[in-house]
Amino acid sequence: MGAAPPTVRVDKPSIATLWLDTWVIQRLVKEVDRRRDAAEIKRLGRLQDLVLERVKAGRLLCPEADQREEYGVTSEAVESASKWARLSRGIRIRPGSDIERFELFYAREAMRAGADELHLPLRVYFDEDPVEMLNRIRKEWYVISAFTPPREAQIRRMLASKARSASDLRALRTRLIEKGTSFNAQLAKEARGSLDAFEAALEDGQALLDKSRRLGLPDPPPEVLVSHPRFNELLRNEREYDEQSDPVERVRALLESPYYLATPGKAIRTTLYADILTSSSEVDASDPADIDFLAVALPAAHFVLADRAMAHRLLKHRLGERWGAEVFSIGSIGPLMDRLEAL
């Protein structure tokens, strides 16, 4: 099939699935601004009641993604965890790092086979069939959900890391806008991001090898030379698959292949980062985390309720349409509730 991108087929749950941005839960549990934002909170409260009703009836899934790190740093962490447990019934989308590993695996297998289609089964996004899990849970009177809020020192580190990421993103955006970088040019650069990171890891490994040899030390093992766990795993798999060819070249080929670039996680992150870095919209501190959540929510869910800025980006680039998810924001909660009412 040459360099043409494969057709991507993603298996979603067999019943309607709704993903909620973390801000929805935070607005429902937060006490401040209740009087000023009474109308918004009332709409969200109605949405919550409708979701609970449909989930209990077995007609809707409302899984939580890997969002605990985001709401865990807030003063309403325990309340947020409790709210999520009621809505999700304990059903969760796999962590983003696990999903990325699965998407890479299936992209590699499709590339090896020269397939015209990249098929991503339900197990990529869920540990087990979430509908079967919901039907089992519905027979119980209660849901047990364990949540331990992070310690204060850990919260400070997490908030500092989040602030640094947003600051770095803003600084990069400023430089790119000053240079007049176009969306398409940045899109191509973002597409090469994983390959560039792999090359940087190889350079670091070579520097470590050179230093060891200068000091007369034994060569470090391969897993030390490339310390990034995902790249290490890829190299190990390639060595096991074909001992005769160069595993580095095979990983390079995968990371720049149309199979990998067509995976939902890679395609969504590439598009959203290119948009943020070349548009006039301000960078929000939550943008990096939101992009990671949307990279797993869009292919896993049928409905996505995002914040206004992200919903605009998703609709602008037709990402919801591409991955089979209807996108809503606070301004379109009414149409979302109409869709849920019809279930």
LOFI-388108 format. One record per residue: x, y negated, z of N, C-alpha, C, O in turn. Coordinates in steps of 0.1 Angstrom, whole numbers, plus 5000, padded with zeros to 4 digits. Atoms other than C-alpha are relative to their C-alpha. Layout:
% residues N
XYZXYZXYZXYZ ...
END
This chain:
% residues 343
500850125000500050005000500849875000500349765000 499250125001503049774999499949915012499849965023 500050094989503049465020498649955003498449865011 501450044997499249425019499650045014499950155018 500449974986497749405054498950125000498150124991 501049894999495649715064498749945004498649845010 501450034994491949705071500150045015500650155018 499949974986491649695109498650045005497649965003 501349954995488749895125500250025015501050105020 499949994985488249845163498750055005497650015002 501249944993485850065183499749925012500549905021 500550074989483749855207499150095008498750205003 501049924992481549995235498750014993498349934984 501249975008478250145223498849915005497849924998 501150104996476149875242500749875000501949855001 499550135000476449505242501049975011500750015023 498950034990479549375260500349855001500549794990 499850144998479949025274501349985008501550045019 498950044993483248875285499949855004499549774996 500150144994483248565308501349945003502250015009 498850074996486048315311500049985015498949975021 499950024985487248275347499349885005498949885016 500650124995485947925349498550025003498049955012 501449974997482348065348499850045015499049995022 500149954987482948255380500449895010499749885021 499550114991484847965396498949905002498749845013 501150104999481947725389498950055008498249985015 501149944993479447965404500350015015499450005024 499749994986481347995437500549875006500649865019 499450124995482847645440498949915006497849905001 501050094994481147405464500149864996499149784996 499850145004482647075451499249984987499050064979 500750055012480746875425498750074997498250064986 501349935003477547075429498949904997498149924988 501050105003475446755430500249944986499249934978 499750075013477146595400499850104988499350064978 500149915011477146915379498850105003498950224999 501149914996473747055392499450074988499150184988 500749945011472347105357500950124994500450224990 499149905005475447305346499950125009499950245004 500049894991475447515377498750084999498650205001 501349945001471747585373500050094988499550204988 499949925012472347715337500850125003500450234999 499249884997475147935349499450105010499650225009 500749914990473048065378499050084993498850204996 501049925008470348165353500750114992500250224990 499349905007472948335332500550115009500450235005 499649894990474248525362498950095003499150215003 501149924997470848645371499650094988499350214990 500349925012470248765335501050114998500750224994 499049905002473548935333499950125010499950245007 500249904990472949115366498950104997499050224998 501249925004469549235354500350094989499950214989 499849915012470749365321501150115003501050224998 499049904996473849535336499350115008499650235006 500749904992471649705362499150094992498950214996 500949925008469349825335500850084990500250164982 499249925009472249975316500049954986500350034976 500050065013471849745286501149914997501249864985 498950105002474949525290501250045009501050095020 498749994992478549555301500549865002500449774993 499450134998480249255317501450035007501650005019 498749964994483849385323500949885003500949784997 499050104997486549185340501350034993501650154992 498749975006489849145322501049995011500749995023 499050014990493149105339500149865006501149795005 500250144997491948785355500249975015500149855020 499850024986492748835392501149905003501149835013 498850094998496048655389499649854999500249765005 500550145002494148345377499249955011499449845016 500850054989491448325403500650035014500149975024 499449964987493648475430500749895007501049895019 499350114994495448145435499149895005499649795010 500950104996492347955443499550025014499650135020 500549984986490747895477498750085000498350135011 501249925001487648085465500350144995499450204989 499549885006489648395456499150125004498750204995 500849884995487648645478498649994994498050094990 501350025005484348495467499950034985499050094980 500049975015485348515430500150154998499550204989 499949865002486448875434498750075003498350174996 501249944997483148965450498949974989498250064985 500950035011481248785422500350094988499450144982 499749915011483148975396499650145002499250214993 500449864997482549305413498550024997498150134992 501549995002478749245412499750004985498950084980 500350015014478749145375500650124992499950174983 499349905008481249405362499750145005499950244997 500249864994480249695385501350075001501350205001 498749944999483949755388500650054987501750114987 499449975014484449805350500949904996500649784996 499050105003487549645338500650044986500750154982 499249985013489349595304501450035005501949985015 498649964996492849745305500849875001500549774995 499150115000495649505314500649974987500850064978 499550045013496949305285501350074995501450104984 498849935004500349465286499850144996500550194987 500349865005498849815283499450004987499750084978 500750015013496649705254501149974989501050034978 498950035010499749555236500850134997501150154985 499249885002501549885241499250104991499850164982 500949915008498550085226499949944986500050024976 500150055013498249845197501350024992501250054980 498749985007501949875189500150154996500550184985 499949865003501650255191499250044987499650114979 500849975012498750275166500549934988500349994977 499450075012500350015143501250084995501350104983 498849925004503550235143499550124993500150164983 500549875006501550555135499449974987499750054977 500650035013499650385107501149964990501050004978 498950035009502850245093500850124995501150134983 499349875003504550585094499250084989499850144980 500849925009501650735075499749924987499149984978 500350085012501350445050498549994998498149984987 501550005000497650425059499549864995500149764997 500750135004495250165044499249945011498849835010 500850044989493450145077500750015013501450115015 499549994987494550065112498850025009498049925011 501149984991492050225136500450005014501350075019 499750014986492050125172498850055008497849985009 501149944993489850355193499749925013500549845018 500550064988487950255224501050015012501249925020 499049984989490750395247501149895000501849885010 499150115000492950105236499749905010500549845017 500550114992490849865256499450045014499349965023 500549954987489350085284500650135004500950214995 499449874995490650365306499150124996499650224993 501049905003487450555300498849934993498749814993 501150065006484250505281499249925010498749975019 500650084990482750205299498550025001497950005012 501449975000479150305290499750125009498850125017 500249884991479550645306500349965015499650015024 499750044987481150475336498949925006498549945018 501150084995478250225339498850095004498250075014 501149914997475650505337500350085013499350115021 499749934988477450685365499949915012499449955022 500050104989477850375387498549965003498249935014 501450054998474150275382499250095010498250055015 500749904991473150585402500449975015499850035024 499650034987475050445432499349885006498849804998 500650124994473650195457500949885002500449775004 499150114997476749995460501350024991501550134986 498849995007480049915443501149965009501049865016 498950034992483349925461501149934992501549994982 499050075007485949675450501049945010500749875019 499050044991489249615467500849884994501149884982 499350125004490949275465500849955012500249915022 499250064990493849155485500649864995501449864986 499550135005494548775481501549995001502050055011 498550014999498148695474500449915012499649835016 499550084989500248545502500349864995500449834983 499850145004500848175503501249974992501249904983 498750025008504448195491499850054986500350004976 500349945014503248415462499249914992499449894980 500950105007500548165453500849884995500649844984 499150115004503147885453500850044987501049964978 499249965011505348085429499150014987499549984976 500949985012502348175406499649864995499649844982 500450135004501247815405501149924993501049854983 498850075006504747685398500350064986500749994977 499849935013505147945370499049954990499349934978 501050055009501847835355500249864995500149834984 499750145004502847475356501249994991501149904982 498950005009506147545340499750044986500149984976 500449955013504547735312499249894992499549874980 500750105006502147455305500949884996500749824985 499150115003504847195307500950034988501149944979 499249965012507047385282499249994988499749954977 500950005011504147425259499749854995499749824983 500250145004503447045260501249944994501149874984 498850055005507046965254500250054986500649974977 499849955013507247195224499049944990499349914979 501050065009503947055210500449864996500249824985 499650135003505246705213501150004989501149924979 498950005010508446795193499550044986499949984976 500549955013506546985166499149894993499249874981 500850115006504046695161500849894995500649834984 499150105005506846445159500750044987501049954979 499449955012508446665132499050014988499450034977 501049985010505146685114499850154996499350174984 500249865003504947065116498650034997497749995005 501449975003501847195099499650135007500450215012 500649884994499547465112500650134993501050225000 499649885007500547715085501550035002501950145003 498649984997504247655091500250065014501050165015 499949944987503847725128499450145001499950225009 500649865000501648025121501050104996501150215002 499049915004504448185102501150025010501650135012 499049994989506848105130499550085012500350175017 500649924989504548245156500050154996500250245005 500149865005504148565135501450075002501450195004 498749944998507948615138500550005014501650055017 499650024986507948555175500550135007501650135013 499649874994508248925186501350044994502250095001 498849965007510948995160501249915005502349965007 498950094995512948685171500450035014501550035018 499749964986512648795208500850135000501750145008 499349885001513849135198501549984996502450035001 498750045004516848985180500849945011502049965013 499350064989517648775210500450105011501550095016 499649894991517549085232501250084996502050125004 498949935006519949255209501349925002502349985005 498850084999522348965210500550005015501750015017 499649994986522248965248500750135003501650145011 499449874998522949335248501450024994502350085000 498750005006525849295224501049925008502249965010 499150084991527349025247500450085012501550075016 499749924989527049255276501050124997501950155004 499149895004528749545257501449954997502450015001 498750065003531549315245500849975014502050005015 499450034987532149205281500550125007501650125013 499649884994532249555294501250064994502150115001 498849945007534749665268501249915003502349975004 498950084997536949365275500650035014501850025017 499649974986537049465312500450155001500850195012 499749864999537749825303499050095007499450205012 501149924993534449955317499350094989499450064977 500849915009532350235302498949924994498449835000 501150065007529750135277498750015008498450125013 501249994992526450055295499050094992499150094979 501049915007523550295286499149914991499049794994 500850085009521150175258498949925007498649815003 501150074994518350085282500549885008499749795012 499450124994520749835299500349904990500249784992 499750095010521849685267498849924995499049804991 501350075003518249595258499150015012498450115013 500649994987516749515291498449984999497750015008 501450025001513249415278499350144999499650224990 500649875000511049715287499250044988499350164984 500849975011508749695257501050044988500750144981 499049975011511749685232500750135003501050214994 499349884996513449955252499150134997499650234991 501049895002510350175249499950034985499950154980 500149985015510150115211501350074995501250164987 498749945005513850195206500150155004500550244996 500049864995513550515227499150094991499450204987 501049935008510450625207500650034986500450134980 499549995013512250565174501250105000501450174990 498949905000515350765185499450145001500050234994 500649874998513051055195499450044987499350164983 500749975012511151035162501050044989500750134981 499149985010514151025139501449975004501849865005 498650024995517651085152501049964989502149924992 499050035010519251035118500049854995501049814991 500050145005518150675110500249915012500249945024 499750104990518950355129498749955007497849895000 501250054993516350285156499849855000498649815000 500150155000517049915156499349964987498549874988 500650045013516149885119498650045000497749974994 501449965000513050085125499149915008498049885005 500850104992511849855153499949874993498849814993 500250125008512649555131498950014990498149924988 501049985011510549705103498649995006497749945000 501350004994507649755127499649865004498449825001 500450134994507749405143499749904989499149804991 500350105011507649235109499050074989498850014979 500949935009505249485093498649945000498249895010 501450055000501649395082499250085010498150035014 500849924991500449675105500049935014499049915020 499950074987501749505137499449864999498749835009 500650145001500849155125498550004999497949905002 501449995001497349275119499350045012498050045013 500649954987496749405154499349885006499749765005 500750114995494149195172500849915010500849795009 499250084990496449085201501049914993501149794997 499050085007499148965178499449894992499849784992 500750105009496848795153499349895008499449775004 500750104992494848615180501049915007500849785006 499050084994497848495199500749914990501049794993 499350075011499648385167499149884996499749774995 500950115005496648175156499849905010499849785007 500450104989495748015189501349925004501149805006 498850084997499347915197500449914989500849794991 499750095011499847775162499149885000499549774997 501050114999496647565167500449915011500449785009 499650094989497647435201501249924998501249805001 498750075002501147345190500049904989500949824988 500050105012500047145159498849925000498649844990 501250085000496746995169500149885010501049875017 500050124991495846665187499550035013499549945022 500649974987494146845215501150015011502250065008 499049994989495846825249500150145005499250225003 499749864995497447135264499550005014499949925023 500549984986495547255295500950115007501550205000 499149914992497447435323499550154998500450245000 500549865001495247745318500150064986499750174983 500049965014495747765280500850134998500350224991 499349885002498548035281499350125005499250234998 500849884995496448265303498850024992498450144990 501249995008493348195283500350084987499550164983 499749935013495048305251500250155003499850234995 499849864996496148635268498750075002498550184997 501349944997492648695280499250024987498650134984 500850005012491048615246500650114990499850174982 499449905009493548845228499550145003499650234994 500649874997491949145246498549995000497850094998 501550014999488349015250499450004987498350064985 500650015013487648935214499850144993498750174988 500249865006488249295201499250095009498750195004 500649914991486749455232498549975002497750065006 501450044996483449255236499249964987499849934977 500950055010480449155215499749855002499449784992 500250144997479948825232501149945009501650015018 499050064992482548585246499649865004499349784995 500350134995481848285268501349935004501949975015 498750064997484948065267499849855004498749805003 500150144998485747705277499849934987500049984976 500350085012484847425253501250004990501050024978 498950025009488347375239500350134993500650144981 499749875006489047745233498950054991499250114981 501149965009485547815219500149924987499949984976 499850085012486247535194501150064991500950074979 498949945007489547695184499550134994499950164982 500449875005487948035180499049994988499150064979 500950025011485147905159500749934988500449974976 499350065011487447685138500850104992500850084979 499249905008489647975128499250134998499750234993 500949895003486648225127500650135006500450245001 499449884993488448455152498950095005499050215005 501149914995485148575167499450084989499250204991 500649935012483748665133501050114996500650224992 499049915005487048835124500050135009500250245004 499949894991486949055155498750055006498650125016 501349954997483249115158499449955013498750035020 500550064987482448885188499449874997499949784990 500750145001479948595190500649925011500749965023 499350094990481648295207499049905004498349834997 500850104994479848065231500849925009501949965014 499450094990480747775254498949955009497749995007 501050064990478947585282498949934992497849934997 501150075008477147385255499150094992498150054987 500849905007475747705239499650115008499350225003 500449904991474747895269498550054997498250164998 501449975004471047875258499950114989499250204992 500049895010471648075226500650135005500150245001 499549874994473748325246499050075008498850195007 501049944992470948375270498950064991498350164995 501049945009468548425241500550134995499750234993 499549885005470848695228499950115010499650235007 500149904989470948865262498650045003498350155006 501449974998467248835266499450114991498650194994 500549915011466749035234500550145002500150234995 499449874998468749325247499050105006499350225008 
END
